[in-house]
Amino acid sequence: MAEPQRIRHGSSLGQPITRRDGVLKVTGQARYAADNHPPGLLHAVLATSRIARGRVASLDVAAARAHPGVVAVMTPENRPPLAMDPDDKSVPFSFKLDLLQNDRVRYPGQPIAVVIAETLEAATEGAALLAPRYEAEPASVSLDDAEPFVPPMIGVGDPAEAHHGDVDAGLAAAAQRIDATYETPTQFHNAMEPHGVVASWDGDRLSLDMPTQGLAMTQMRLAALFGIPAEGIHIRSPFIGGGFGSKLLSGPQALGILAARLVGRPVKLVLTRAQMYGPVSHRAPTRQRLRLGTAEDGALTALDHHVRAATSRFDDFIEPSASISHTLYAAPAIATRTEAVRLDAGTPGFMRAPGEASGSIALESAIDEMAAACGMDPLAFRLRNYAEVEPVSGKPFSSKALRECYAEGAARFGWDGRPLAPRQMRDEQGLLVGWGMGTATFPAMMFHGEARAVIRRDGTGLVETGAHDMGQGAWTALAQIAADSLGLNLAQLEFRSGSSDLPNAGLAGGSTHTATAGGAVHAAGTQAIARLTEVAVADPRSPLFGAGNVGVVARDGRLVRWDDESRSESFADILGRAGLPEIEARGSAAGDAAAMEHYAMHAHGAVFAEVKVDPELGQIRATRLVGAFAAGRIINPRLVRSQYYGGMIWGVSFALHEGAVLDPRTGRVMNADLAEYHVPVNADVPSVEAILVEEEDPHVNALGIKGVGEIGITGTAGAVANAVWHATGVRVRRFPIAIEQLIGGKEA
């Protein structure tokens, strides 16, 4: 069991501190990767495939090379050699890459050449002059185009099949049953900052400015690719303009690094918006069949969740959509099974709440359908099937305040006034009004992280860790943890992050970063205070002499005796008398394997949604969202609410807006821009409220932190879909919900 941290009096932990990087961002002083322009910089532009499968028969390299300003054209014929095959996945946590290793085309949007020029305009025009010709082959582009198979694993190691109890018997004995199939679309990352890199070589030393959610992991992957020591690669990534999983792994940026090696000058490569719909991963489409049975009193007798998901023809990442059914609702029989189909598409990957987002909209819709079949209120039905232990594993939860989330969210929303039947509410303009809800959950995970803490002779502190701020507020939250661990005010602390030459902070993914990097920061700061205490309590001239480590606490730049607060001494005086310029300590943090073996660790929440639907036109507007979430200790409520708002808005997008439109002949994305690939704009964002439900978890980690970055999607998408049914009486099972699905039907 993790030892809970003691919070010092006057700590900034739990305080709504304004973002420390806010002024830099609003004044334009925050320097993102593409803002860097080293001397001699050249610009690189990708040429990408327009077919899904086949080979590049020819490129007009001469025409592109002859264009004024073009310096070089990189193709498979002249690409610099690599030390490792890009398809080699022996480096942990890596995907196969398309780095011009041959003329094969494996998916639409695959890089097929790189044009390097003195200006961006010249490189863009040179890429257009390549005029590729292809030898196309028949392509598989939909879930029905290829034979399904059961993979050895899904996600990052989940089993493809899981069973608990006898589902067939439970369904046979049920008083009520539903059997429904839900479909979710291909979705693409659209962070404000596209993927890019500024690369400079100095012999075998490599300097990079690039957005990455995993500095050390990217460094390791690139070191293997280029056959150079990892310490010879310096990656700077202080600011990331959104990641959401797509910037966890190095991808087409490696082509910019190769281009820099080819020409012997610094090179900048930034993907266009259209190129974000190809080589940087995506959320795969799914088809999910859910069969549920209940007894006369509404208690579930069986839950069966079958998923068909897509992966690429050449690599494996299978969306673990069914895994959410392992943890949410109590049933004596639960079975999940995932099959995959190989398509001529880029390899799917991590996209905010991978598996849970796509799985929860199907599960929460099915739970609502089952509640309606039983004639029960959706909240009452969920409470009737509340899981006191994790259903499939049988483990107790490390903490679970979901009942409180249901109660607080419902009260704030006014759920008690909801009529049971659909199409019963209208507003003053005659629009149909519907209320829906969904349960939110996301696992509380943790990676390995490291940090360094220094107490200086002037009484200030320095904390370093290679953390990643992609807009979630890591600069601020981690600095709060650092200041607390050192017993300093934030103004007395220098916090450094965002560079690969700092201690490895792990990954900014899986809603783990605050727990991982924060745990390491806390450990380093605690160790630094312990070393400073050793100096003080051993010094007869100190008022702390003889107190021992356990008898002293750090507060406001001083060490204070627990038993006598009048006896204290400043950090500066302790170090000055000892003749020490500083005291340094390192710390690390990782998940507690023993605790994970004994407890199921999840954050939980409940989201309530209101929608309004034009009864004649079918136009839908989400008008109100209330979410209540329990996620352990809250380091900064301002930042946490911001994360919940972002997740909830993405949930609206999932239910009502977002989906790629693929050409069935070529597999090309037909809406590869922000005009036609719909994401919510201000007019689509309803009134949003996030309630922070108090929860203490003594087991999850030393700080008691659970992640908040992804959970907001998981309840919201289903809540919006269920609200649409409540408004219209039409149950839509194919997402995103479109106008044509609501006109003239009961199910769609």
Stockholm file with secondary structure:
# STOCKHOLM 1.0

chainA/1-748         MAEPQRIRHGSSLGQPITRRDGVLKVTGQARYAADNHPPGLLHAVLATSRIARGRVASLDVAAARAHPGVVAVMTPENRPPLAMDPDDKSVPFSFKLDLLQNDRVRYPGQPIAVVIAETLEAATEGAALLAPRYEAEPASVSLDDAEPFVPPMIGVGDPAEAHHGDVDAGLAAAAQRIDATYETPTQFHNAMEPHGVVASWDGDRLSLDMPTQGLAMTQMRLAALFGIPAEGIHIRSPFIGGGFGSKLLSGPQALGILAARLVGRPVKLVLTRAQMYGPVSHRAPTRQRLRLGTAEDGALTALDHHVRAATSRFDDFIEPSASISHTLYAAPAIATRTEAVRLDAGTPGFMRAPGEASGSIALESAIDEMAAACGMDPLAFRLRNYAEVEPVSGKPFSSKALRECYAEGAARFGWDGRPLAPRQMRDEQGLLVGWGMGTATFPAMMFHGEARAVIRRDGTGLVETGAHDMGQGAWTALAQIAADSLGLNLAQLEFRSGSSDLPNAGLAGGSTHTATAGGAVHAAGTQAIARLTEVAVADPRSPLFGAGNVGVVARDGRLVRWDDESRSESFADILGRAGLPEIEARGSAAGDAAAMEHYAMHAHGAVFAEVKVDPELGQIRATRLVGAFAAGRIINPRLVRSQYYGGMIWGVSFALHEGAVLDPRTGRVMNADLAEYHVPVNADVPSVEAILVEEEDPHVNALGIKGVGEIGITGTAGAVANAVWHATGVRVRRFPIAIEQLIGGKEA
#=GR chainA/1-748 SS CCCCCCCCTTCCTTCCCCCTTHHHHHTTCCCCGGGCCCTTCEEEEEEECSSSSEEEEECCHHHHHHSTTEEEEECTTTCCCCSSCTTCCCSTTCCCCCSSSSSEECSTTCEEEEEEESSHHHHHHHHHHTCCEEEECCCCCSTTSSCCBCCSCBTTTBCSEEEESCHHHHHHTCSEEEEEEEEECCEECCCSSCCEEEEEEETTEEEEECCCSCHHHHHHHHHHHHTSCGGGEEEECSCCSCCTTTTSSCCTHHHHHHHHHHHTSCEEEECCTGGGGSTTCEECCEEEEEEEEECTTSCEEEEEEEEEEEEESSSCCCCCGGGGGGTSBCCSCEEEEEEEEEESSCCCCCCSSTTHHHHHHHHHHHHHHHHHHTTCCHHHHHHHTBCSBCTTTCCBBSCCCHHHHHHHHHHHHTGGGCCSSSSCEECTTCCEEEEEEEEEEEECCCCCEEEEEEEETTSCEEEECBCCCSSSCHHHHHHHHHHHHHTCCGGGEEEECSBTTSCBCCCSCTTCHHHHHHHHHHHHHHHHHHHHHHHHHTCTTSTTTTCCGGGEEEETTEEEESSCTTCEEEHHHHHHHHTCSEEEEEEEECCCHHHHHHCBCEEEEEEEEEEEECTTTCCEEEEEEEEEEECBCCSCHHHHHHHHHHHHHHHHHHHHTCCCCBCTTTCCBTTCSTTTSCCCCGGGCCEEEEEECCCCCSSSCTTCBCCCTTHHHHHHHHHHHHHHHHHHSCBCCBSSCCHHHHTTCSBC
#=GC SS_cons         CCCCCCCCTTCCTTCCCCCTTHHHHHTTCCCCGGGCCCTTCEEEEEEECSSSSEEEEECCHHHHHHSTTEEEEECTTTCCCCSSCTTCCCSTTCCCCCSSSSSEECSTTCEEEEEEESSHHHHHHHHHHTCCEEEECCCCCSTTSSCCBCCSCBTTTBCSEEEESCHHHHHHTCSEEEEEEEEECCEECCCSSCCEEEEEEETTEEEEECCCSCHHHHHHHHHHHHTSCGGGEEEECSCCSCCTTTTSSCCTHHHHHHHHHHHTSCEEEECCTGGGGSTTCEECCEEEEEEEEECTTSCEEEEEEEEEEEEESSSCCCCCGGGGGGTSBCCSCEEEEEEEEEESSCCCCCCSSTTHHHHHHHHHHHHHHHHHHTTCCHHHHHHHTBCSBCTTTCCBBSCCCHHHHHHHHHHHHTGGGCCSSSSCEECTTCCEEEEEEEEEEEECCCCCEEEEEEEETTSCEEEECBCCCSSSCHHHHHHHHHHHHHTCCGGGEEEECSBTTSCBCCCSCTTCHHHHHHHHHHHHHHHHHHHHHHHHHTCTTSTTTTCCGGGEEEETTEEEESSCTTCEEEHHHHHHHHTCSEEEEEEEECCCHHHHHHCBCEEEEEEEEEEEECTTTCCEEEEEEEEEEECBCCSCHHHHHHHHHHHHHHHHHHHHTCCCCBCTTTCCBTTCSTTTSCCCCGGGCCEEEEEECCCCCSSSCTTCBCCCTTHHHHHHHHHHHHHHHHHHSCBCCBSSCCHHHHTTCSBC
//
